[in-house]
Amino acid sequence: MFYSSIAQNYNYIFPKNRKQLSFIKSIVENRSLNKILDVGSATGNLTSLLKELSDNVYGIELDSELISIAKKSVDASFFKLNMLDLESKFTHDSFSLVVSFGNTLVHLGTLEEVKKYFISIFNILETDGYFITQIINYDRVENENIKSLPTIENEKIKFVRDYSLVDEGRFVNFETELTIKEENRKVNGKIKLLTLKKREIENLLLDVGFTNIKFYGDFNGGELKPFSVPLIFSCKKINKRESNV
């Protein structure tokens, strides 16, 4: 799989980021959180930060190697699980917070799958539970015909990320080149991602029954702007979902 090829160097590419925790705290404020779910938990960097908010933190991930790394370093419960199968593992009304950072959402293949996933999140959240997600701002990618994301480089690695829109802009081919400096070795990868737009996200969240929907352009809580690189949204489950929605 795509992520297995970079698993051993994942933490050099995407190190732990305490700004993410500060941002989450600003959304949930002083609410006491019971159970938290990290969707697309990778090596557990965010999961470990979420442990500061609750003792009951769970992570789901599809890549076995990433899960193995997470289990060795983070005291949380990790499961190999597709994000569309949440209700096969978790009971309804059981989580205070569901978080998904790192562009996980756009690994789904259709808007129908995104809606199905949102419904599952709604169902496993308790009343007044929060759902917070970060992806790339694909409105910007399409409007500006973005060909690459900023290169990530440090003393250990160089990670080049190229984009090319395909299928009339509905998807993007995400091609990467990871240089492992100590080994003087390059690892190439490619994966197809859904170009999910702000309006589509908002409409689907409203259809499912989420409220208090807000969009941000960075983890400082800044406004989402046309040139923002990430797109972050937060929302809440206030009432039970109507069965005919």
Buried (B, 14 or more C-beta within 10 A) or exposed (E): EEBEBBBBBBBBBBEEBEEBBEBBEEBBEEBEBBBBBBBBBBBBBBBBBBBEBBEBBBBBBBBEBBBBBBBEEBEBBBBEBEBBEBBEEBEEEBBBBBBBBBBBBBBBBEBEBBBBBBBBBBBBBBEEBBBBBBBBBBBBBBEEEBEEBEEBEEEEBBBBBBBEBEEEEBBBBBBBBBBBEEEEEEBEBEBBBBBBBBEBBBEBBEEBBBEEBBBBBBBEBEEBEEEBEBBBBBBBBEEEEEEEE
